[in-house]
Amino acid sequence: MNKTGIKETVTVSGYTLIAGYLGIVMIMAGVITLLPLITLAFYPQEMNQAGYFIVPGVISILAGYLVSLVLRGKKLGNLERNQEMIVVTATWMIAICVTAIPFVLTGKYTFTQAVFETTSGLSTTGLSVVDTASAPHIFLIHRTVLLFFGGVGLVLVMTSVLSDIYGMRLYNAEGHSDRLLPNLLESARLIIGIYSGYILAGTALYVIFGMSPFDAVNHSIAALSTGGFSTRPESIGYYNSAAIEMITIVLMLLGGTNFLVHLLLLRGKIKAVLSHCETRITLFLLAFFSPLLLVLLMQEMYNEVSTGMRAAVFQAVSALTTTGFQTVETFQTWGSPLMMIMIVLMLVGGSTGSTAGGLKAYRVYVILKEIKWKIIRDICPNRMVFTETIKRYGKEEAVSSREKEQIHTFICVYLILFLTGTFIFCLFGYSIQDSMFEFSSALSTVGLSVGITAYDANPVIHWTAAAGMFLGRLEVFAVLIGAARIISDGKGAAAEHRKNIRR
């Protein structure tokens, strides 16, 4: 209390505030770990698997509750500059580690393999070390739950316990730019509502066309989250159904689309949707590369145009939306031209503010427009003035020099990471083609594989791929800036400590 007898509210900030937020994260991670237990109501014969989830889930919730007590009864202060990056990075690391424990407790997976699997799930990649043919239903649902929360974003799930101001900072740091409504909490509810509606519709359609309810739920979430985890070793190819493939294509495209575009679509603003720059480049890339894939596939493995077209379009959409479902048996027999097209599509990726990974269609679109603008500037008279604008969400928007600089920097760093990961894979004896394919799949959170990251892969391979998936999902800079801030704060604290000792 102060001198007037009024009780003062203590304000928490800095690393104390970060600790409180991470306590909430631990509670959330524990709840996510417990959710697969719902499966036992339908598969009671797997009750012996329950302990693998109850132990880490309950411990995480209790530990998180104790840590979060640092915020109780206190006023939330400010996160200092770039500390939101620390919160976001730590949030994902905690969620990955907590949700990996059930895999470790089975004794069938090492810690490395478990972390690889949950990183793949939460980053909505789809690379896997799990044998889906023999895995219990509860573990298959566990992977799907990870895709759901990873798809909508862990920070989005946290917004209900954060102020709008700081929630938005964390949300942006996670790699999102879309706020559908002025209030972030309302935006979060709308996004989750849209997401859930698509999942229910996809599940119903899958069941109508022959999937079991269990498979339908898993595949609907996996397609919309652009995650690619399947309940079948053969992925979508297991069903050999044109209808199921078409449903999956639609869900993958929806998952790879910005949520602001979804809102425009639901409001009936079709013209704005079709004129949106990311929609245009996505349709262009699919229209350009699908026929190329068809021609090459017809030369190498198919005799019928209809079969080749189904395979070409499905694989093109799966790669570009970074989903990772497949209808072909293997990519290991594909020729270099086919593999090159798939690598390009995976690197480009889906839209900003979607569940997809990759460089993102918006950045690629801006780069292509810059080439056009450069040519126009060079061939036109100096006195000619034109504005450098693009169409976003139905409106003409100027692209600032700062935004261009950020895009250039991101693409350079992204390609450096791509080359680094490819080189590490090559060190283990894999060809440059296979290494480029596998690591682009990890970095762009796709999930298509030539077998490099299989169950028996070297741990270095798994950690390299996991790092690629992690950095790709958080769009690199959130992790790098967060690490730089911790190092800077550590040096500052050490210097202050030395200063106090001298005194």
C-alpha positions as CSV (number, residue, x, y, z in Angstrom):
1,M,0.0,0.0,0.0
2,N,1.1,3.6,-0.5
3,K,1.0,6.4,2.1
4,T,-2.7,7.1,1.5
5,G,-3.6,3.5,2.3
6,I,-4.5,2.6,-1.3
7,K,-3.2,-0.7,-2.5
8,E,-0.9,-0.3,-5.4
9,T,-0.9,-2.7,-8.4
10,V,2.5,-4.1,-9.2
11,T,3.3,-3.9,-12.9
12,V,5.3,-6.8,-14.5
13,S,7.3,-6.4,-17.6
14,G,10.4,-7.7,-19.3
15,Y,11.4,-11.3,-18.6
16,T,9.0,-11.7,-15.8
17,L,6.1,-10.9,-18.2
18,I,7.7,-13.3,-20.7
19,A,7.8,-16.0,-18.0
20,G,4.1,-15.5,-17.2
21,Y,3.2,-15.7,-20.9
22,L,5.2,-18.9,-21.2
23,G,3.4,-20.4,-18.2
24,I,0.1,-19.9,-20.2
25,V,1.8,-21.6,-23.1
26,M,2.7,-24.6,-21.0
27,I,-1.0,-24.9,-19.9
28,M,-2.0,-24.7,-23.6
29,A,0.5,-27.3,-24.6
30,G,-0.7,-29.6,-21.8
31,V,-4.3,-29.2,-23.0
32,I,-3.3,-30.0,-26.6
33,T,-1.5,-33.1,-25.4
34,L,-4.6,-34.3,-23.5
35,L,-7.1,-33.7,-26.4
36,P,-6.3,-37.0,-28.2
37,L,-7.8,-38.9,-25.2
38,I,-11.2,-38.1,-26.8
39,T,-10.3,-40.9,-29.3
40,L,-10.6,-43.5,-26.5
41,A,-14.4,-43.0,-26.5
42,F,-14.4,-44.5,-30.0
43,Y,-11.5,-46.9,-29.6
44,P,-11.6,-48.1,-26.0
45,Q,-9.2,-50.9,-26.8
46,E,-6.4,-48.3,-26.9
47,M,-6.9,-47.4,-23.2
48,N,-3.4,-48.7,-22.5
49,Q,-2.1,-45.8,-24.5
50,A,-3.7,-43.1,-22.3
51,G,-0.8,-42.8,-19.8
52,Y,1.5,-41.6,-22.6
53,F,-0.7,-38.5,-22.9
54,I,-2.0,-38.0,-19.3
55,V,1.4,-37.8,-17.7
56,P,3.0,-35.1,-19.9
57,G,-0.3,-33.2,-20.3
58,V,-1.1,-32.9,-16.6
59,I,2.5,-32.1,-15.6
60,S,2.7,-29.4,-18.3
61,I,-0.6,-27.9,-17.1
62,L,0.5,-27.9,-13.4
63,A,3.9,-26.5,-14.2
64,G,2.4,-23.8,-16.4
65,Y,-0.1,-22.8,-13.8
66,L,2.7,-22.3,-11.2
67,V,4.8,-20.3,-13.6
68,S,1.8,-18.1,-14.7
69,L,1.2,-17.1,-11.0
70,V,3.8,-14.4,-11.5
71,L,1.1,-12.5,-13.4
72,R,-1.7,-13.0,-10.9
73,G,-3.0,-9.8,-9.4
74,K,-0.5,-7.7,-11.3
75,K,-0.8,-5.2,-14.1
76,L,0.7,-6.4,-17.4
77,G,3.4,-4.0,-18.5
78,N,5.1,-3.6,-21.8
79,L,7.1,-6.1,-23.8
80,E,10.3,-4.4,-24.7
81,R,11.3,-4.1,-28.4
82,N,11.7,-7.5,-30.1
83,Q,10.8,-9.4,-26.9
84,E,7.6,-10.6,-28.6
85,M,10.0,-12.6,-30.9
86,I,11.3,-14.4,-27.8
87,V,7.8,-15.2,-26.6
88,V,6.8,-16.6,-30.1
89,T,10.0,-18.7,-30.5
90,A,9.7,-20.1,-27.0
91,T,6.0,-20.8,-27.4
92,W,6.7,-23.1,-30.4
93,M,9.7,-24.7,-28.7
94,I,7.7,-25.5,-25.6
95,A,4.7,-26.8,-27.6
96,I,7.0,-29.0,-29.7
97,C,8.8,-30.5,-26.7
98,V,5.7,-31.1,-24.6
99,T,3.7,-32.8,-27.4
100,A,6.8,-34.9,-28.3
101,I,6.8,-36.7,-24.9
102,P,3.9,-39.2,-25.7
103,F,6.0,-40.5,-28.6
104,V,9.1,-40.9,-26.4
105,L,7.1,-42.6,-23.7
106,T,6.1,-45.4,-26.1
107,G,9.8,-46.5,-26.3
108,K,9.5,-46.7,-30.1
109,Y,10.9,-43.3,-30.8
110,T,14.0,-41.4,-29.7
111,F,13.7,-37.8,-28.5
112,T,15.1,-36.7,-31.9
113,Q,12.5,-38.6,-33.8
114,A,9.7,-37.4,-31.5
115,V,10.8,-33.8,-31.9
116,F,11.0,-34.2,-35.6
117,E,7.4,-35.6,-35.7
118,T,5.9,-32.9,-33.6
119,T,7.8,-30.1,-35.3
120,S,6.5,-31.5,-38.6
121,G,2.9,-31.5,-37.2
122,L,2.9,-28.0,-35.6
123,S,4.7,-26.5,-38.6
124,T,2.0,-28.2,-40.8
125,T,4.8,-29.9,-42.8
126,G,3.8,-33.6,-43.0
127,L,7.2,-35.3,-43.0
128,S,6.9,-38.3,-40.8
129,V,8.7,-41.1,-39.0
130,V,5.4,-42.8,-37.9
131,D,4.3,-46.0,-39.6
132,T,0.6,-45.1,-40.1
133,A,-0.2,-48.7,-41.0
134,S,0.4,-49.9,-37.5
135,A,0.1,-46.7,-35.4
136,P,-2.7,-46.6,-32.8
137,H,-5.6,-44.3,-33.6
138,I,-4.8,-42.1,-30.6
139,F,-1.4,-41.2,-32.0
140,L,-2.8,-40.5,-35.5
141,I,-5.3,-38.1,-33.9
142,H,-2.5,-36.6,-31.9
143,R,-0.7,-35.7,-35.1
144,T,-3.9,-34.3,-36.6
145,V,-4.5,-32.1,-33.5
146,L,-1.0,-30.7,-33.9
147,L,-1.8,-29.8,-37.5
148,F,-5.0,-28.0,-36.4
149,F,-3.3,-25.9,-33.8
150,G,-0.2,-25.3,-35.9
151,G,-2.4,-24.3,-38.9
152,V,-4.4,-21.6,-37.1
153,G,-1.3,-20.6,-35.2
154,L,-0.4,-21.2,-31.6
155,V,-0.3,-17.4,-30.9
156,L,-3.8,-17.1,-32.3
157,V,-5.0,-19.6,-29.8
158,M,-3.3,-17.5,-27.0
159,T,-5.0,-14.2,-28.0
160,S,-8.0,-14.9,-25.6
161,V,-5.6,-14.4,-22.7
162,L,-3.6,-11.4,-24.1
163,S,-4.4,-7.8,-24.6
164,D,-5.2,-6.8,-28.1
165,I,-2.1,-4.6,-28.4
166,Y,0.4,-7.3,-27.3
167,G,-1.6,-10.1,-28.9
168,M,-1.3,-8.4,-32.2
169,R,2.5,-8.0,-31.8
170,L,2.9,-11.6,-31.1
171,Y,0.5,-12.6,-33.9
172,N,2.6,-10.6,-36.4
173,A,5.8,-12.0,-35.0
174,E,4.4,-15.5,-35.8
175,G,4.4,-14.6,-39.5
176,H,0.8,-13.4,-39.8
177,S,-0.3,-10.1,-41.4
178,D,-4.1,-10.7,-41.5
179,R,-6.4,-9.1,-39.0
180,L,-9.9,-9.6,-40.4
181,L,-11.6,-7.3,-37.9
182,P,-10.3,-4.3,-35.8
183,N,-10.2,-6.4,-32.6
184,L,-7.7,-9.3,-32.7
185,L,-9.9,-11.5,-30.4
186,E,-12.8,-11.1,-32.8
187,S,-10.4,-11.8,-35.7
188,A,-9.2,-15.0,-34.0
189,R,-12.7,-16.2,-33.4
190,L,-13.7,-15.5,-37.1
191,I,-10.6,-17.3,-38.4
192,I,-11.2,-20.3,-36.2
193,G,-14.8,-20.3,-37.2
194,I,-14.0,-20.2,-40.9
195,Y,-11.4,-22.9,-40.4
196,S,-13.8,-25.1,-38.5
197,G,-16.6,-24.7,-41.0
198,Y,-14.3,-25.8,-43.9
199,I,-13.2,-28.8,-41.9
200,L,-16.8,-29.9,-41.2
201,A,-17.7,-29.5,-44.8
202,G,-14.7,-31.4,-46.0
203,T,-15.3,-34.2,-43.5
204,A,-18.9,-34.6,-44.6
205,L,-17.9,-34.7,-48.3
206,Y,-15.2,-37.2,-47.7
207,V,-17.6,-39.5,-45.9
208,I,-20.2,-39.1,-48.7
209,F,-17.5,-40.3,-51.2
210,G,-16.4,-43.3,-49.3
211,M,-13.9,-42.4,-46.5
212,S,-14.5,-43.7,-43.0
213,P,-15.4,-41.0,-40.5
214,F,-12.0,-41.4,-38.8
215,D,-10.1,-41.0,-42.1
216,A,-12.4,-38.1,-43.2
217,V,-11.7,-36.0,-40.0
218,N,-8.0,-36.6,-40.2
219,H,-7.7,-35.8,-44.0
220,S,-10.0,-32.8,-43.8
221,I,-7.9,-31.2,-41.1
222,A,-4.6,-32.2,-42.8
223,A,-5.7,-30.8,-46.2
224,L,-7.0,-27.5,-44.8
225,S,-4.0,-27.0,-42.6
226,T,-1.8,-27.8,-45.6
227,G,-0.2,-30.4,-43.3
228,G,-0.3,-33.6,-45.3
229,F,-0.3,-36.1,-42.5
230,S,-2.4,-39.1,-43.7
231,T,-3.8,-42.1,-42.0
232,R,-2.6,-44.2,-44.9
233,P,0.9,-45.0,-46.0
234,E,-0.2,-44.4,-49.6
235,S,-1.6,-40.9,-48.7
236,I,-4.6,-39.8,-50.9
237,G,-3.5,-42.3,-53.6
238,Y,-4.8,-45.1,-51.4
239,Y,-8.4,-44.2,-52.3
240,N,-7.8,-43.9,-56.1
241,S,-10.9,-41.7,-56.3
242,A,-11.3,-38.7,-58.6
243,A,-14.0,-37.3,-56.3
244,I,-11.8,-37.5,-53.1
245,E,-8.9,-36.0,-55.0
246,M,-11.0,-33.1,-56.1
247,I,-12.3,-32.5,-52.6
248,T,-8.7,-32.5,-51.4
249,I,-7.6,-30.1,-54.1
250,V,-10.3,-27.6,-53.0
251,L,-9.4,-27.9,-49.3
252,M,-5.7,-27.5,-50.1
253,L,-6.3,-24.4,-52.2
254,L,-8.5,-23.0,-49.4
255,G,-5.8,-23.7,-46.8
256,G,-3.2,-22.0,-49.0
257,T,-5.3,-18.8,-49.3
258,N,-5.1,-15.7,-47.1
259,F,-7.9,-15.6,-44.6
260,L,-8.7,-12.0,-45.7
261,V,-9.4,-13.4,-49.1
262,H,-11.7,-16.0,-47.5
263,L,-13.6,-13.2,-45.9
264,L,-14.0,-11.5,-49.2
265,L,-15.2,-14.8,-50.7
266,L,-17.8,-15.3,-48.0
267,R,-19.0,-11.8,-48.5
268,G,-19.5,-12.5,-52.2
269,K,-16.8,-10.2,-53.5
270,I,-15.7,-12.5,-56.2
271,K,-14.1,-9.8,-58.4
272,A,-11.9,-8.6,-55.5
273,V,-10.8,-12.3,-54.9
274,L,-9.9,-12.9,-58.5
275,S,-8.1,-9.6,-58.9
276,H,-6.0,-10.1,-55.7
277,C,-2.4,-10.5,-56.6
278,E,-1.8,-13.8,-54.8
279,T,-4.9,-15.4,-56.4
280,R,-3.6,-14.3,-59.8
281,I,-0.1,-15.7,-59.4
282,T,-1.3,-18.9,-57.8
283,L,-3.7,-19.6,-60.8
284,F,-1.0,-18.6,-63.2
285,L,1.6,-21.0,-61.7
286,L,-0.9,-23.8,-61.7
287,A,-2.0,-23.1,-65.2
288,F,1.7,-22.9,-66.4
289,F,3.2,-25.9,-64.6
290,S,0.4,-28.4,-64.6
291,P,0.5,-28.9,-68.4
292,L,4.3,-29.2,-68.2
293,L,4.0,-31.9,-65.5
294,L,1.3,-33.6,-67.6
295,V,3.6,-33.7,-70.7
296,L,6.5,-35.0,-68.7
297,L,4.4,-37.6,-66.8
298,M,3.0,-38.9,-70.1
299,Q,6.5,-39.4,-71.3
300,E,7.7,-41.2,-68.2
301,M,4.8,-43.2,-66.6
302,Y,1.3,-42.6,-67.9
303,N,-0.5,-43.7,-71.1
304,E,-3.8,-42.0,-70.6
305,V,-4.2,-38.3,-70.6
306,S,-7.0,-38.3,-68.0
307,T,-4.9,-40.2,-65.5
308,G,-1.8,-38.1,-66.2
309,M,-3.9,-34.9,-65.8
310,R,-5.3,-36.0,-62.4
311,A,-1.7,-36.8,-61.2
312,A,-0.3,-33.6,-62.6
313,V,-2.9,-31.2,-61.2
314,F,-3.0,-32.9,-57.8
315,Q,0.8,-32.9,-57.3
316,A,1.1,-29.3,-58.5
317,V,-1.6,-28.1,-56.1
318,S,-0.1,-30.2,-53.2
319,A,3.4,-28.7,-53.8
320,L,2.3,-25.1,-54.3
321,T,0.0,-25.0,-51.3
322,T,2.8,-26.8,-49.4
323,T,0.4,-29.6,-48.3
324,G,2.3,-32.7,-49.1
325,F,-0.4,-35.1,-50.0
326,Q,0.3,-37.3,-53.0
327,T,-1.4,-39.7,-55.4
328,V,1.7,-41.1,-57.0
329,E,3.6,-44.1,-55.4
330,T,7.0,-42.4,-55.2
331,F,9.0,-39.5,-56.3
332,Q,12.3,-41.4,-56.4
333,T,11.7,-42.5,-60.0
334,W,10.8,-39.1,-61.3
335,G,13.2,-37.5,-63.8
336,S,15.1,-34.3,-63.2
337,P,12.7,-32.0,-65.1
338,L,9.8,-33.2,-63.0
339,M,11.7,-32.8,-59.8
340,M,12.8,-29.3,-60.7
341,I,9.2,-28.2,-61.3
342,M,8.2,-29.6,-57.9
343,I,11.1,-27.9,-56.1
344,V,10.1,-24.5,-57.7
345,L,6.5,-24.9,-56.7
346,M,7.4,-25.9,-53.1
347,L,9.8,-23.0,-52.7
348,V,7.1,-20.5,-54.0
349,G,4.5,-21.8,-51.6
350,G,1.1,-20.4,-50.7
351,S,-0.3,-17.0,-49.7
352,T,0.6,-14.8,-46.8
353,G,-1.7,-15.2,-43.8
354,S,-2.6,-18.7,-44.8
355,T,-1.6,-22.1,-43.3
356,A,0.9,-22.6,-46.2
357,G,4.7,-22.2,-46.1
358,G,7.3,-21.2,-48.7
359,L,8.5,-17.9,-49.9
360,K,4.8,-16.9,-50.2
361,A,3.0,-15.9,-53.4
362,Y,3.0,-12.2,-52.5
363,R,6.7,-11.9,-52.3
364,V,7.2,-13.7,-55.5
365,Y,4.6,-11.6,-57.2
366,V,6.3,-8.4,-56.0
367,I,9.7,-9.6,-57.3
368,L,8.1,-10.4,-60.8
369,K,6.4,-7.0,-60.8
370,E,9.8,-5.3,-59.9
371,I,11.3,-6.9,-63.0
372,K,8.5,-5.5,-65.1
373,W,8.9,-2.0,-63.5
374,K,12.6,-2.1,-64.1
375,I,12.2,-2.8,-67.8
376,I,9.6,-0.1,-68.1
377,R,11.8,2.5,-66.4
378,D,14.7,1.6,-68.6
379,I,12.9,1.8,-72.0
380,C,10.6,4.7,-71.3
381,P,11.5,8.4,-71.4
382,N,12.7,9.9,-68.1
383,R,9.8,12.3,-68.0
384,M,7.3,9.5,-67.9
385,V,5.9,8.9,-64.4
386,F,4.1,5.8,-63.3
387,T,3.2,4.4,-59.9
388,E,4.3,1.0,-58.7
389,T,1.1,-0.5,-57.4
390,I,-0.4,-3.9,-57.1
391,K,-3.9,-5.1,-56.4
392,R,-4.5,-6.5,-53.0
393,Y,-7.9,-7.5,-51.7
394,G,-9.6,-5.6,-54.5
395,K,-7.7,-2.3,-54.0
396,E,-4.6,-0.7,-55.6
397,E,-1.8,-0.5,-53.1
398,A,1.6,1.1,-53.5
399,V,4.7,-1.0,-52.7
400,S,7.1,1.0,-50.5
401,S,10.8,0.9,-50.8
402,R,11.0,-0.4,-47.3
403,E,8.7,-3.3,-48.1
404,K,10.8,-4.2,-51.2
405,E,13.9,-4.2,-49.1
406,Q,12.3,-6.5,-46.6
407,I,11.2,-8.9,-49.3
408,H,14.7,-8.9,-50.9
409,T,16.3,-9.6,-47.5
410,F,13.9,-12.4,-46.7
411,I,14.3,-14.1,-50.0
412,C,18.1,-14.0,-49.8
413,V,18.1,-15.4,-46.2
414,Y,15.6,-18.1,-47.3
415,L,17.7,-19.2,-50.2
416,I,20.8,-19.3,-48.1
417,L,19.0,-21.6,-45.6
418,F,17.8,-23.7,-48.5
419,L,21.4,-24.1,-49.9
420,T,22.8,-24.8,-46.4
421,G,20.3,-27.6,-45.6
422,T,20.7,-29.1,-49.1
423,F,24.5,-29.1,-48.5
424,I,24.1,-30.9,-45.2
425,F,22.0,-33.6,-46.8
426,C,24.5,-34.0,-49.5
427,L,27.2,-34.6,-46.9
428,F,25.4,-37.9,-46.1
429,G,25.7,-39.2,-49.6
430,Y,22.4,-38.1,-51.1
431,S,22.3,-36.6,-54.6
432,I,21.9,-32.9,-55.0
433,Q,18.6,-33.4,-56.7
434,D,17.1,-35.5,-53.8
435,S,18.7,-33.2,-51.2
436,M,17.2,-30.1,-52.8
437,F,13.8,-31.8,-53.0
438,E,13.8,-33.1,-49.4
439,F,15.1,-29.9,-47.8
440,S,12.9,-27.6,-49.8
441,S,10.0,-29.8,-48.6
442,A,11.1,-29.3,-45.0
443,L,11.9,-25.5,-45.2
444,S,8.7,-24.7,-47.1
445,T,6.7,-27.0,-44.7
446,V,5.5,-29.2,-47.6
447,G,5.9,-32.9,-46.5
448,L,6.7,-34.6,-49.9
449,S,9.6,-36.9,-49.5
450,V,12.1,-39.1,-51.4
451,G,12.8,-41.0,-48.2
452,I,15.8,-39.0,-46.8
453,T,14.0,-38.2,-43.6
454,A,12.7,-41.7,-42.9
455,Y,12.5,-43.4,-39.5
456,D,16.0,-44.7,-39.7
457,A,17.7,-41.5,-40.9
458,N,20.8,-40.2,-39.2
459,P,19.9,-37.9,-36.3
460,V,21.7,-35.0,-38.0
461,I,19.3,-35.4,-40.9
462,H,16.3,-35.2,-38.6
463,W,17.6,-32.2,-36.6
464,T,18.5,-30.4,-39.9
465,A,15.0,-31.0,-41.3
466,A,13.4,-30.0,-38.0
467,A,15.3,-26.8,-37.9
468,G,14.2,-26.1,-41.5
469,M,10.6,-26.8,-40.6
470,F,10.8,-24.6,-37.5
471,L,12.5,-21.7,-39.3
472,G,10.2,-22.0,-42.3
473,R,7.0,-21.9,-40.2
474,L,8.1,-18.8,-38.2
475,E,9.5,-17.2,-41.3
476,V,13.1,-17.1,-40.1
477,F,13.4,-13.6,-38.7
478,A,11.2,-14.2,-35.6
479,V,13.7,-16.8,-34.5
480,L,16.8,-14.8,-35.5
481,I,15.7,-11.6,-33.9
482,G,14.5,-13.4,-30.7
483,A,17.9,-15.1,-30.4
484,A,19.7,-11.8,-31.0
485,R,17.6,-10.1,-28.3
486,I,18.4,-12.9,-25.8
487,I,22.2,-12.6,-26.5
488,S,22.0,-8.9,-26.3
489,D,20.2,-9.0,-22.9
490,G,22.6,-11.6,-21.7
491,K,25.6,-9.5,-22.5
492,G,23.9,-6.5,-20.8
493,A,23.2,-8.5,-17.7
494,A,26.7,-9.8,-17.5
495,A,28.2,-6.3,-17.9
496,E,25.9,-5.0,-15.2
497,H,27.0,-7.9,-12.9
498,R,30.6,-7.1,-13.5
499,K,30.0,-3.5,-12.8
500,N,28.3,-4.3,-9.5
501,I,31.2,-6.6,-8.4
502,R,33.7,-3.8,-9.0
503,R,31.7,-1.6,-6.7
